[in-house]
Amino acid sequence: MTDFINAISNGLNEWVQALAPDVPGQLLGYGGAVILGGLALILVIIALRLFRSKGGRTSAKRVNIPKIIQQEGSVVDVSTSQDTDDISTRCVFTSVSSGKIKCEIIDRLKPLDAKKGDLITCIFAPKKTVSDKVNAFVSTVIESETDGRKPDRIVLSVPQKFTMMSRRKHARKRVADQQFIRVKLWIDDP
C-alpha cells in the first residue's frame, strides 16, 4: 500500500515539476498539504450540515405562558363557556405559581357564574410556543369571587390545555385607502 502511495506521490511531483520547474519540491509538499487540509475542512462542514437536525432552531426550554402574561400585564378575557362571544369578566394575572394563578378582576361585563371546581376558559393575545400559537386555555376555579376574601379576585388552577380559538367570526374587510374607513354607529335603547 505504501508503494502505491509513493508511486502516486512521485508521479504527481514529476507532473507538477514539469508544469512549474522553478518551484522547489518542499514548497509543493506544503501546497499539497494546504489543499488537502482545505478539502478536509469542506468535507467536515458538509457532514455537519447533513447531520444537523431538520427541526431548525427550536428552544429547549418550555414556555410558561401564564408567567409571560403576568409579566407583560396582558388583559385576559374570562368566559364560563367555550364561546368567545360569551365573555364574563376581564382580569390580569397578579401572581402565577406552580399550582395556582391569582387574577385581579378589572372589568365585569356580566356576572361571573363560576363556582369552585367549575371549568372556565381564559382568552388572551396570541403567544408563540415552540410548536405553534395559542390564545386560550381551560382552567379550574379554585376560589371564585364570591367564595374568597377579596371580591375582585379569582384564583385558578394551572392550565389544563392550551388552544388557539378563533376570535373573529367574519373575514376582516380590506380597504383600498386607509384614510376613508366606514364606521357604523348604533343608538342603544336604555
MARFI-551209 format. One line per field, with one value per atom (N, C-alpha, C): residue number from 1; residue in one letter; atom name; x, y, z. Coordinates in nm, 4 decimals. Each point is the difference from the previous one (the first is absolute). Example, Ala and Ser with C-alpha at 12.3 -4.5 7.8 and 13.67 -1.06 7.14 Angstrom:
nr = (1/1/1/2/2/2)
rest = (a/a/a/s/s/s)
atom = (N/CA/C/N/CA/C)
x = (1.3190/-0.0890/0.0900/-0.0350/0.0820/-0.0770)
y = (-0.5690/0.1190/0.1200/0.1050/0.1190/0.1090)
z = (0.7800/0.0000/0.0000/-0.0720/0.0060/0.0730)
//
This chain:
nr = (1/1/1/2/2/2/3/3/3/4/4/4/5/5/5/6/6/6/7/7/7/8/8/8/9/9/9/10/10/10/11/11/11/12/12/12/13/13/13/14/14/14/15/15/15/16/16/16/17/17/17/18/18/18/19/19/19/20/20/20/21/21/21/22/22/22/23/23/23/24/24/24/25/25/25/26/26/26/27/27/27/28/28/28/29/29/29/30/30/30/31/31/31/32/32/32/33/33/33/34/34/34/35/35/35/36/36/36/37/37/37/38/38/38/39/39/39/40/40/40/41/41/41/42/42/42/43/43/43/44/44/44/45/45/45/46/46/46/47/47/47/48/48/48/49/49/49/50/50/50/51/51/51/52/52/52/53/53/53/54/54/54/55/55/55/56/56/56/57/57/57/58/58/58/59/59/59/60/60/60/61/61/61/62/62/62/63/63/63/64/64/64/65/65/65/66/66/66/67/67/67/68/68/68/69/69/69/70/70/70/71/71/71/72/72/72/73/73/73/74/74/74/75/75/75/76/76/76/77/77/77/78/78/78/79/79/79/80/80/80/81/81/81/82/82/82/83/83/83/84/84/84/85/85/85/86/86/86/87/87/87/88/88/88/89/89/89/90/90/90/91/91/91/92/92/92/93/93/93/94/94/94/95/95/95/96/96/96/97/97/97/98/98/98/99/99/99/100/100/100/101/101/101/102/102/102/103/103/103/104/104/104/105/105/105/106/106/106/107/107/107/108/108/108/109/109/109/110/110/110/111/111/111/112/112/112/113/113/113/114/114/114/115/115/115/116/116/116/117/117/117/118/118/118/119/119/119/120/120/120/121/121/121/122/122/122/123/123/123/124/124/124/125/125/125/126/126/126/127/127/127/128/128/128/129/129/129/130/130/130/131/131/131/132/132/132/133/133/133/134/134/134/135/135/135/136/136/136/137/137/137/138/138/138/139/139/139/140/140/140/141/141/141/142/142/142/143/143/143/144/144/144/145/145/145/146/146/146/147/147/147/148/148/148/149/149/149/150/150/150/151/151/151/152/152/152/153/153/153/154/154/154/155/155/155/156/156/156/157/157/157/158/158/158/159/159/159/160/160/160/161/161/161/162/162/162/163/163/163/164/164/164/165/165/165/166/166/166/167/167/167/168/168/168/169/169/169/170/170/170/171/171/171/172/172/172/173/173/173/174/174/174/175/175/175/176/176/176/177/177/177/178/178/178/179/179/179/180/180/180/181/181/181/182/182/182/183/183/183/184/184/184/185/185/185/186/186/186/187/187/187/188/188/188/189/189/189/190/190/190)
rest = (m/m/m/t/t/t/d/d/d/f/f/f/i/i/i/n/n/n/a/a/a/i/i/i/s/s/s/n/n/n/g/g/g/l/l/l/n/n/n/e/e/e/w/w/w/v/v/v/q/q/q/a/a/a/l/l/l/a/a/a/p/p/p/d/d/d/v/v/v/p/p/p/g/g/g/q/q/q/l/l/l/l/l/l/g/g/g/y/y/y/g/g/g/g/g/g/a/a/a/v/v/v/i/i/i/l/l/l/g/g/g/g/g/g/l/l/l/a/a/a/l/l/l/i/i/i/l/l/l/v/v/v/i/i/i/i/i/i/a/a/a/l/l/l/r/r/r/l/l/l/f/f/f/r/r/r/s/s/s/k/k/k/g/g/g/g/g/g/r/r/r/t/t/t/s/s/s/a/a/a/k/k/k/r/r/r/v/v/v/n/n/n/i/i/i/p/p/p/k/k/k/i/i/i/i/i/i/q/q/q/q/q/q/e/e/e/g/g/g/s/s/s/v/v/v/v/v/v/d/d/d/v/v/v/s/s/s/t/t/t/s/s/s/q/q/q/d/d/d/t/t/t/d/d/d/d/d/d/i/i/i/s/s/s/t/t/t/r/r/r/c/c/c/v/v/v/f/f/f/t/t/t/s/s/s/v/v/v/s/s/s/s/s/s/g/g/g/k/k/k/i/i/i/k/k/k/c/c/c/e/e/e/i/i/i/i/i/i/d/d/d/r/r/r/l/l/l/k/k/k/p/p/p/l/l/l/d/d/d/a/a/a/k/k/k/k/k/k/g/g/g/d/d/d/l/l/l/i/i/i/t/t/t/c/c/c/i/i/i/f/f/f/a/a/a/p/p/p/k/k/k/k/k/k/t/t/t/v/v/v/s/s/s/d/d/d/k/k/k/v/v/v/n/n/n/a/a/a/f/f/f/v/v/v/s/s/s/t/t/t/v/v/v/i/i/i/e/e/e/s/s/s/e/e/e/t/t/t/d/d/d/g/g/g/r/r/r/k/k/k/p/p/p/d/d/d/r/r/r/i/i/i/v/v/v/l/l/l/s/s/s/v/v/v/p/p/p/q/q/q/k/k/k/f/f/f/t/t/t/m/m/m/m/m/m/s/s/s/r/r/r/r/r/r/k/k/k/h/h/h/a/a/a/r/r/r/k/k/k/r/r/r/v/v/v/a/a/a/d/d/d/q/q/q/q/q/q/f/f/f/i/i/i/r/r/r/v/v/v/k/k/k/l/l/l/w/w/w/i/i/i/d/d/d/d/d/d/p/p/p)
atom = (N/CA/C/N/CA/C/N/CA/C/N/CA/C/N/CA/C/N/CA/C/N/CA/C/N/CA/C/N/CA/C/N/CA/C/N/CA/C/N/CA/C/N/CA/C/N/CA/C/N/CA/C/N/CA/C/N/CA/C/N/CA/C/N/CA/C/N/CA/C/N/CA/C/N/CA/C/N/CA/C/N/CA/C/N/CA/C/N/CA/C/N/CA/C/N/CA/C/N/CA/C/N/CA/C/N/CA/C/N/CA/C/N/CA/C/N/CA/C/N/CA/C/N/CA/C/N/CA/C/N/CA/C/N/CA/C/N/CA/C/N/CA/C/N/CA/C/N/CA/C/N/CA/C/N/CA/C/N/CA/C/N/CA/C/N/CA/C/N/CA/C/N/CA/C/N/CA/C/N/CA/C/N/CA/C/N/CA/C/N/CA/C/N/CA/C/N/CA/C/N/CA/C/N/CA/C/N/CA/C/N/CA/C/N/CA/C/N/CA/C/N/CA/C/N/CA/C/N/CA/C/N/CA/C/N/CA/C/N/CA/C/N/CA/C/N/CA/C/N/CA/C/N/CA/C/N/CA/C/N/CA/C/N/CA/C/N/CA/C/N/CA/C/N/CA/C/N/CA/C/N/CA/C/N/CA/C/N/CA/C/N/CA/C/N/CA/C/N/CA/C/N/CA/C/N/CA/C/N/CA/C/N/CA/C/N/CA/C/N/CA/C/N/CA/C/N/CA/C/N/CA/C/N/CA/C/N/CA/C/N/CA/C/N/CA/C/N/CA/C/N/CA/C/N/CA/C/N/CA/C/N/CA/C/N/CA/C/N/CA/C/N/CA/C/N/CA/C/N/CA/C/N/CA/C/N/CA/C/N/CA/C/N/CA/C/N/CA/C/N/CA/C/N/CA/C/N/CA/C/N/CA/C/N/CA/C/N/CA/C/N/CA/C/N/CA/C/N/CA/C/N/CA/C/N/CA/C/N/CA/C/N/CA/C/N/CA/C/N/CA/C/N/CA/C/N/CA/C/N/CA/C/N/CA/C/N/CA/C/N/CA/C/N/CA/C/N/CA/C/N/CA/C/N/CA/C/N/CA/C/N/CA/C/N/CA/C/N/CA/C/N/CA/C/N/CA/C/N/CA/C/N/CA/C/N/CA/C/N/CA/C/N/CA/C/N/CA/C/N/CA/C/N/CA/C/N/CA/C/N/CA/C/N/CA/C/N/CA/C/N/CA/C/N/CA/C/N/CA/C/N/CA/C/N/CA/C/N/CA/C/N/CA/C/N/CA/C/N/CA/C/N/CA/C/N/CA/C/N/CA/C/N/CA/C/N/CA/C/N/CA/C/N/CA/C/N/CA/C/N/CA/C/N/CA/C/N/CA/C/N/CA/C/N/CA/C/N/CA/C/N/CA/C/N/CA/C/N/CA/C/N/CA/C/N/CA/C/N/CA/C/N/CA/C/N/CA/C/N/CA/C/N/CA/C)
x = (0.0823/-0.0823/0.0872/0.1081/0.0885/0.0718/0.0294/0.0626/-0.0946/-0.1272/-0.1008/-0.0097/-0.0018/-0.0090/0.1266/0.1158/0.1256/0.0047/-0.0506/-0.0009/-0.0898/-0.1173/-0.0905/0.0637/0.0619/0.0651/0.1131/0.0824/0.1100/-0.0537/-0.1062/-0.0610/-0.0549/-0.0651/-0.0530/0.1139/0.1072/0.1143/0.0641/0.0168/0.0574/-0.0911/-0.1299/-0.0966/0.0010/0.0050/0.0034/0.1346/0.1116/0.1321/0.0040/-0.0718/-0.0049/-0.0785/-0.1043/-0.0792/0.0732/0.0629/0.0715/0.1378/0.0995/0.1319/0.0795/-0.0304/0.0784/-0.0475/-0.1090/-0.0561/0.0666/0.0533/0.0641/-0.1018/0.0456/-0.0869/-0.0634/0.0741/-0.0548/-0.1198/0.0064/-0.1114/-0.1213/0.0242/-0.1103/-0.0661/0.0814/-0.0552/-0.0895/0.0448/-0.0824/-0.1299/0.0114/-0.1202/-0.0994/0.0505/-0.0877/-0.0666/0.0757/-0.0569/-0.1105/0.0207/-0.1028/-0.1254/0.0172/-0.1158/-0.0746/0.0718/-0.0655/-0.0699/0.0624/-0.0632/-0.1285/0.0028/-0.1202/-0.1116/0.0353/-0.1007/-0.0589/0.0851/-0.0493/-0.0949/0.0327/-0.0870/-0.1347/0.0014/-0.1254/-0.0846/0.0633/-0.0746/-0.0597/0.0722/-0.0527/-0.1211/0.0083/-0.1133/-0.1214/0.0203/-0.1114/-0.0602/0.0839/-0.0507/-0.0807/0.0465/-0.0752/-0.1351/-0.0061/-0.1278/-0.0955/0.0539/-0.0861/-0.0569/0.0795/-0.0446/-0.0685/-0.0144/-0.0693/-0.1487/-0.0667/-0.1422/-0.0804/-0.1047/-0.0835/-0.1004/-0.0196/-0.0999/0.0360/0.1177/0.0398/0.0427/-0.0036/0.0416/-0.1206/-0.0135/-0.1098/0.0549/-0.0819/0.0406/-0.0140/0.0971/-0.0051/-0.0848/-0.0226/-0.0764/-0.1494/-0.0782/-0.1448/-0.0443/-0.1104/-0.0528/-0.1063/0.0191/-0.0967/-0.0918/-0.1075/-0.0879/-0.0662/-0.0564/-0.0588/0.1011/0.1242/0.1027/0.0306/0.0047/0.0242/-0.1146/-0.1241/-0.1168/0.0070/0.0405/0.0124/0.1086/0.1147/0.1107/-0.0338/-0.0762/-0.0380/-0.1159/-0.0732/-0.1167/-0.1158/-0.0085/-0.1046/-0.1360/-0.1027/-0.1374/-0.0489/-0.0661/-0.0510/-0.1520/-0.0673/-0.1453/-0.0371/-0.0937/-0.0422/-0.1418/-0.0205/-0.1306/-0.0329/-0.1274/-0.0411/-0.0353/-0.0010/-0.0288/0.1144/-0.0093/0.1015/-0.0233/-0.1099/-0.0340/0.0800/0.0646/0.0815/-0.0849/-0.1286/-0.0868/-0.0590/0.0073/-0.0620/0.1048/0.0557/0.1044/-0.0645/0.0335/-0.0588/0.0805/0.1295/0.0839/0.1333/0.0693/0.1373/0.0867/0.1163/0.0873/0.1457/0.0867/0.1445/0.0538/0.1045/0.0618/0.0909/-0.0252/0.0841/0.1072/-0.0267/0.0968/-0.0151/0.1121/0.0003/0.0995/-0.0498/0.0886/-0.0189/0.0642/-0.0063/-0.1370/-0.0812/-0.1297/-0.1203/0.0171/-0.1173/0.0372/-0.1036/0.0124/-0.0992/0.0490/-0.0885/-0.0295/-0.1299/-0.0438/-0.0739/0.0348/-0.0680/-0.0999/-0.1282/-0.1041/0.0063/0.0077/0.0058/-0.1261/-0.0793/-0.1211/-0.1009/-0.1233/-0.1071/-0.0975/-0.0091/-0.0955/-0.1326/0.0077/-0.1160/0.0387/-0.0968/0.0366/0.0740/0.1062/0.0765/-0.0682/-0.0605/-0.0776/0.0839/0.1273/0.0875/0.0168/-0.0202/0.0194/0.1269/0.0376/0.1190/-0.0156/0.0999/-0.0011/-0.0514/-0.0568/-0.0499/0.1156/-0.0219/0.0980/-0.0299/0.1033/-0.0154/0.1065/-0.0252/0.0929/0.0592/0.1306/0.0698/0.0549/-0.0340/0.0405/0.0925/0.1117/0.1007/0.0568/0.0865/0.0651/0.0855/0.0049/0.0745/0.1468/0.0464/0.1397/0.0591/0.1256/0.0673/0.0693/-0.0242/0.0684/0.1023/0.0618/0.0997/-0.0635/-0.1221/-0.0611/-0.1012/-0.0771/-0.1042/-0.0379/-0.1138/-0.0506/-0.1209/-0.0157/-0.1162/-0.0551/-0.1321/-0.0592/-0.1058/-0.0121/-0.1002/0.0428/-0.0522/0.0194/-0.1198/-0.0184/-0.1083/0.0605/-0.0692/0.0506/-0.1163/0.0312/-0.1008/0.0047/-0.1183/-0.0084/0.0330/0.1009/0.0349/-0.0749/-0.0069/-0.0696/-0.0683/-0.1330/-0.0726/-0.0088/-0.0551/-0.0094/-0.0989/-0.0969/-0.0969/0.0511/0.0885/0.0535/0.1101/0.0813/0.1218/-0.0203/0.1110/-0.0006/-0.0038/0.0528/0.0019/-0.1018/-0.0931/-0.1039/0.0494/0.1128/0.0504/0.1130/0.0016/0.1069/-0.0560/0.0536/-0.0289/0.1339/-0.0018/0.1208/-0.0289/0.0894/-0.0161/0.1099/-0.0295/0.1046/0.0891/0.1101/0.0864/-0.0770/0.0328/-0.0757/0.0041/-0.1148/-0.0080/0.0436/-0.0397/0.0420/-0.0042/0.0872/0.0045/-0.0561/-0.0726/-0.0568/0.0110/-0.0329/-0.0100/-0.1453/-0.0696/-0.1414/-0.0137/-0.0915/-0.0266/-0.0842/0.0432/-0.0737/-0.0823/0.0239/-0.0702/-0.0904/-0.1292/-0.0934/-0.0031/0.0258/-0.0037/0.1394/0.0221/0.1305/0.0209/0.1216/0.0333/-0.0165/-0.0648/-0.0218/0.1258/0.0358/0.1154/-0.0494/0.0758/-0.0365/0.1086/-0.0433/0.0948/0.0817/-0.0655/0.0686/-0.0208/0.1065/-0.0089/-0.0599/-0.0091/-0.0574/-0.1504/-0.0647/-0.1453/-0.0461/-0.0406/-0.0505/-0.1416/-0.0938/-0.1394/-0.0205/-0.0736/-0.0308/-0.1500/-0.0589/-0.1431/-0.0201/-0.0945/-0.0328/-0.1450/-0.0270/-0.1356/-0.0317/-0.1242/-0.0452/-0.0677/0.0445/-0.0523/-0.1194/-0.1084/-0.1169/0.0244/-0.0204/0.0238/-0.1038)
y = (-0.1189/0.1189/0.1261/-0.0036/0.1171/0.0186/-0.1113/0.0117/0.0690/-0.0320/0.0606/0.1509/0.0393/0.1421/0.0738/-0.0625/0.0628/0.0153/-0.0970/0.0073/0.1148/0.0154/0.1098/0.1338/0.0082/0.1237/0.0389/-0.0959/0.0288/0.0419/-0.0640/0.0365/0.1419/0.0373/0.1368/0.1019/-0.0337/0.0920/0.0216/-0.1055/0.0135/0.0830/-0.0195/0.0745/0.1491/0.0313/0.1397/0.0630/-0.0746/0.0527/0.0321/-0.0779/0.0275/0.1283/0.0274/0.1220/0.1225/-0.0126/0.1122/-0.0486/0.0058/-0.0570/0.0794/0.1287/0.0814/-0.0099/-0.0689/-0.0090/-0.1173/0.0243/-0.1101/-0.1065/-0.1205/-0.1130/0.0140/0.0610/0.0170/0.0955/0.1056/0.0941/-0.0688/-0.0899/-0.0760/-0.0905/-0.0560/-0.0843/0.0797/0.1223/0.0858/0.0410/0.0302/0.0370/-0.1149/-0.1204/-0.1173/-0.0216/0.0233/-0.0153/0.1023/0.1232/0.1038/-0.0376/-0.0491/-0.0397/-0.1155/-0.1003/-0.1128/0.0442/0.0906/0.0528/0.0759/0.0789/0.0730/-0.0945/-0.1052/-0.0995/-0.0701/-0.0316/-0.0649/0.0928/0.1288/0.0969/0.0119/0.0036/0.0068/-0.1243/-0.1177/-0.1233/-0.0020/0.0526/0.0064/0.0930/0.1143/0.0943/-0.0626/-0.0684/-0.0669/-0.1082/-0.0764/-0.1056/0.0592/0.1101/0.0637/0.0512/0.0547/0.0472/-0.1159/-0.1115/-0.1145/-0.0628/-0.0057/-0.0651/0.0941/0.1261/0.0965/-0.0341/0.0299/-0.0330/0.0820/-0.0607/0.0649/0.0957/-0.0041/0.0831/0.1472/0.0358/0.1394/0.0364/0.1264/0.0467/0.0036/-0.0986/-0.0039/0.0226/0.0584/0.0270/-0.1267/-0.0274/-0.1192/0.0231/0.1257/0.0265/0.0036/-0.0311/0.0067/0.1443/0.0333/0.1350/0.0014/0.0821/0.0143/0.1165/-0.0307/0.1033/0.0833/-0.0580/0.0862/0.0971/-0.0425/0.0887/0.1138/-0.0307/0.1033/0.1002/-0.0497/0.0892/0.0906/-0.0541/0.0813/0.1058/-0.0374/0.0941/0.1119/-0.0325/0.1019/0.0855/-0.0476/0.0730/-0.0052/-0.1071/-0.0130/-0.0216/0.0503/-0.0188/-0.1352/-0.0746/-0.1329/0.0035/-0.0475/-0.0116/-0.1343/0.0006/-0.1223/-0.0326/-0.1241/-0.0462/-0.1312/-0.0162/-0.1249/-0.1063/0.0360/-0.0973/0.0028/-0.0850/-0.0053/0.1062/0.0746/0.1011/0.1270/0.0536/0.1203/0.1257/-0.0062/0.1171/0.0117/-0.1038/-0.0016/0.0287/0.1197/0.0374/0.0630/-0.0510/0.0494/0.1145/-0.0202/0.1011/0.0114/0.1073/0.0192/0.0138/-0.0632/0.0046/0.0013/0.0235/-0.0105/-0.0980/-0.0713/-0.0947/0.0780/-0.0133/0.0683/-0.0913/-0.1309/-0.0945/-0.1327/-0.0541/-0.1306/-0.0878/-0.1104/-0.0959/-0.1357/-0.1016/-0.1319/-0.0643/0.0411/-0.0636/0.0863/0.1335/0.0853/0.1338/0.0634/0.1311/0.0927/0.1106/0.0985/0.1083/0.0301/0.0972/0.1145/0.1208/0.1199/0.0428/0.0076/0.0376/0.1506/0.0409/0.1426/0.0493/-0.0917/0.0407/-0.1137/0.0332/-0.1001/0.0296/-0.0912/0.0151/-0.0657/-0.1106/-0.0751/-0.0563/-0.0460/-0.0693/-0.1302/-0.0247/-0.1231/-0.1103/-0.0944/-0.1059/-0.1234/0.0161/-0.1146/-0.0195/-0.1217/-0.0373/-0.0848/-0.0319/-0.0812/-0.1354/-0.0362/-0.1268/0.0096/0.1143/0.0169/0.0237/-0.0402/0.0255/0.1348/0.0782/0.1262/0.0084/0.0862/0.0209/0.1395/0.0093/0.1289/0.0256/0.1169/0.0351/0.1212/-0.0055/0.1057/0.0246/0.0984/0.0288/-0.1200/-0.0333/-0.1185/0.0027/-0.1151/-0.0180/-0.1150/0.0144/-0.1042/-0.0959/-0.1279/-0.1035/-0.0668/-0.1059/-0.0701/-0.0607/-0.0527/-0.0688/0.0840/0.0852/0.0754/0.1245/0.0620/0.1169/-0.0407/0.0627/-0.0250/0.1334/0.0019/0.1217/-0.0285/-0.1243/-0.0326/-0.1249/-0.0100/-0.1222/-0.0231/-0.1262/-0.0402/-0.0237/0.0508/-0.0110/-0.0246/-0.0458/-0.0251/0.1122/0.0424/0.1049/-0.0610/0.0539/-0.0429/0.0853/0.1290/0.0923/0.1054/0.0077/0.0979/0.1324/0.0986/0.1329/0.0022/-0.0908/-0.0047/-0.0839/-0.0965/-0.0865/0.0681/0.0784/0.0511/0.1202/0.0397/0.1157/0.1306/-0.0008/0.1212/-0.0152/0.0951/-0.0145/0.0221/0.0646/0.0262/-0.0939/-0.1209/-0.0937/-0.1403/-0.0709/-0.1427/-0.0727/-0.1237/-0.0828/-0.1209/-0.0234/-0.1090/-0.1033/-0.1214/-0.1030/0.0242/-0.0726/0.0115/-0.0487/0.0492/-0.0378/-0.1499/-0.0519/-0.1417/-0.0236/0.0905/-0.0116/0.1376/0.0201/0.1244/-0.0246/0.0983/-0.0115/0.1337/-0.0020/0.1219/0.0137/0.0968/0.0220/0.1155/-0.0145/0.1068/0.1064/0.1236/0.1081/0.0792/-0.0184/0.0753/-0.0945/0.0297/-0.0878/0.0290/0.1247/0.0390/0.0427/-0.0078/0.0390/0.1500/0.0371/0.1415/0.0698/0.1177/0.0736/0.0782/-0.0089/0.0747/0.1320/0.1051/0.1303/0.0446/0.0706/0.0448/0.1184/0.0926/0.1190/0.0094/0.0047/0.0000/0.1284/0.1059/0.1255/-0.0097/-0.0827/-0.0055/-0.1377/-0.0090/-0.1251/0.0249/-0.0832/0.0162/-0.0557/0.0748/-0.0411/0.0078/-0.1034/-0.0002/0.0234/0.0855/0.0290/-0.0367/-0.0584/-0.0322/0.0734/0.0417/0.0626/-0.1077/-0.0155/-0.1037/0.0537/-0.0774/0.0383/-0.0386/0.0956/-0.0329/-0.0913)
z = (0.0000/0.0000/0.0000/0.0804/0.0033/-0.1337/-0.0683/-0.1323/-0.0975/0.0098/-0.0884/0.0257/0.1299/0.0353/-0.0439/0.0195/-0.0429/-0.1515/-0.0721/-0.1464/-0.0464/0.0626/-0.0370/0.0360/0.1176/0.0435/-0.0946/-0.0395/-0.0929/-0.1364/-0.0438/-0.1283/0.0025/0.1109/0.0117/0.0070/0.0736/0.0087/-0.1373/-0.0774/-0.1341/-0.0892/0.0136/-0.0831/0.0363/0.1314/0.0442/-0.0367/0.0105/-0.0373/-0.1493/-0.0796/-0.1435/-0.0262/0.0791/-0.0185/0.0539/0.1174/0.0621/0.0420/-0.0900/0.0312/0.1034/0.0225/0.0924/0.1447/0.0277/0.1353/0.0723/0.1238/0.0742/0.0430/0.0180/0.0359/0.1371/0.0949/0.1350/-0.0023/-0.0802/-0.0117/-0.0621/-0.0930/-0.0596/0.1038/0.0890/0.1072/0.0938/0.0356/0.0865/-0.0704/-0.1263/-0.0770/-0.0057/-0.0189/-0.0009/0.1347/0.1074/0.1345/0.0240/-0.0463/0.0159/-0.0780/-0.1203/-0.0814/0.0657/0.0491/0.0670/0.1287/0.0754/0.1215/-0.0327/-0.1073/-0.0422/-0.0413/-0.0737/-0.0391/0.1222/0.0977/0.1224/0.0753/0.0063/0.0676/-0.0711/-0.1311/-0.0766/0.0247/0.0030/0.0258/0.1406/0.0989/0.1370/0.0056/-0.0666/-0.0012/-0.0675/-0.1107/-0.0688/0.0885/0.0687/0.0886/0.1149/0.0576/0.1086/-0.0483/-0.1193/-0.0535/-0.0296/-0.0443/-0.0300/0.1261/0.1062/0.1227/0.0976/-0.0361/0.0856/0.0025/0.1116/0.0122/-0.0995/-0.0524/-0.1001/0.0619/0.1313/0.0652/0.0028/-0.0379/0.0064/0.1400/0.0283/0.1324/0.0912/0.0840/0.0956/0.1393/0.0805/0.1370/0.0828/0.0832/0.0834/0.1243/0.0369/0.1216/-0.0292/0.0996/-0.0117/0.0187/-0.0637/0.0099/0.1091/0.1025/0.1084/-0.0361/-0.0706/-0.0545/0.1094/0.1063/0.1038/0.0616/0.0175/0.0557/-0.0972/-0.1288/-0.1008/-0.0019/0.0099/0.0025/0.1223/0.1133/0.1215/-0.0165/-0.0531/-0.0152/-0.0978/-0.1058/-0.0972/0.0495/0.0997/0.0489/-0.0976/-0.0781/-0.1013/0.0641/-0.0664/0.0455/-0.0509/0.0877/-0.0329/0.0094/-0.1056/0.0013/0.0602/0.0952/0.0679/-0.0436/-0.0437/-0.0457/0.0700/0.0352/0.0641/-0.1025/-0.1279/-0.1058/-0.1012/-0.1001/-0.1047/-0.1070/0.0088/-0.0991/0.0273/-0.1031/0.0195/0.0115/-0.0390/0.0131/0.1396/0.0795/0.1323/0.1080/-0.0037/0.0954/0.1220/0.1176/0.1246/0.0600/0.0159/0.0642/-0.0719/0.0310/-0.0458/0.1239/-0.0042/0.1169/-0.0424/0.0968/-0.0193/0.1035/-0.0377/0.0921/0.0951/0.1296/0.0983/0.0573/0.0008/0.0541/-0.0727/-0.0438/-0.0669/0.0736/0.0569/0.0663/-0.0660/0.0529/-0.0627/0.0122/0.0960/0.0194/-0.0278/0.0009/-0.0181/-0.0619/-0.0549/-0.0625/0.0689/0.0551/0.0622/-0.1025/-0.0162/-0.0995/0.0672/-0.0362/0.0487/-0.1072/0.0358/-0.0955/-0.0217/-0.1282/-0.0307/-0.0701/-0.0572/-0.0711/0.0047/0.0375/0.0034/-0.1132/-0.0947/-0.1089/0.0350/0.0697/0.0497/0.1357/0.0757/0.1245/-0.0325/0.0708/-0.0188/0.0798/-0.0705/0.0643/0.0297/0.0189/0.0256/0.1499/0.0425/0.1406/0.0109/0.1204/0.0238/-0.0695/-0.0808/-0.0717/-0.1429/-0.0399/-0.1369/-0.0966/-0.1255/-0.1051/-0.0641/-0.0230/-0.0709/-0.1086/-0.0986/-0.1096/0.0117/-0.0066/0.0023/-0.1400/-0.0551/-0.1359/0.0091/-0.0698/0.0070/-0.1387/-0.0126/-0.1279/-0.0402/-0.1289/-0.0436/0.0424/0.0465/0.0410/-0.0805/-0.0395/-0.0771/0.0948/-0.0207/0.0765/-0.0907/0.0485/-0.0798/-0.1245/0.0125/-0.1133/-0.0768/0.0671/-0.0696/0.0791/-0.0379/0.0712/0.0823/0.1161/0.0857/0.0484/0.0285/0.0545/0.1061/0.0446/0.1016/0.0765/0.1222/0.0768/0.0896/0.0374/0.0887/0.1379/0.1022/0.1359/0.0952/0.1198/0.1034/0.1030/0.0444/0.1013/0.1361/0.0671/0.1355/0.1013/-0.0271/0.0899/-0.0868/0.0069/-0.0809/0.0735/-0.0682/0.0616/0.1155/0.0000/0.1104/0.1165/-0.0271/0.1059/0.0801/-0.0680/0.0615/0.0892/0.0584/0.0895/-0.0772/-0.1218/-0.0818/-0.1130/-0.0135/-0.1019/-0.1428/-0.0183/-0.1347/-0.0392/0.0569/-0.0310/-0.0167/-0.0996/-0.0152/-0.0047/0.0443/-0.0009/-0.0882/-0.0957/-0.0962/0.0186/-0.0453/-0.0018/-0.1213/-0.0054/-0.1173/-0.1223/-0.1190/-0.1200/-0.0267/-0.0429/-0.0349/-0.1436/-0.0901/-0.1398/-0.0642/-0.0984/-0.0754/-0.1390/-0.0532/-0.1342/-0.0716/-0.1284/-0.0801/-0.0409/0.0603/-0.0292/-0.0977/-0.0941/-0.0952/0.0686/-0.0048/0.0655/-0.1000/-0.1285/-0.1028/-0.0776/-0.0008/-0.0703/-0.1493/-0.0382/-0.1406/-0.0435/-0.1304/-0.0530/0.0185/0.0221/0.0161/-0.1339/0.0010/-0.1242/-0.0350/-0.1259/-0.0497/-0.0579/0.0205/-0.0545/-0.0963/-0.1059/-0.1010/0.0500/0.0683/0.0489/0.1504/0.0753/0.1453/0.0561/-0.0823/0.0487/0.0176/-0.0813/-0.0006/0.0450/0.1241/0.0551/0.0486/-0.0445/0.0414/0.1396/0.0796/0.1362/0.0185/0.0593/0.0288/0.1485/0.0339/0.1391/0.0254/0.1153/0.0398/0.1291/0.0117/0.1243/0.0818/0.1243/0.0875/0.0774/0.0009/0.0792/0.1450/0.0943/0.1411/0.0589)
//
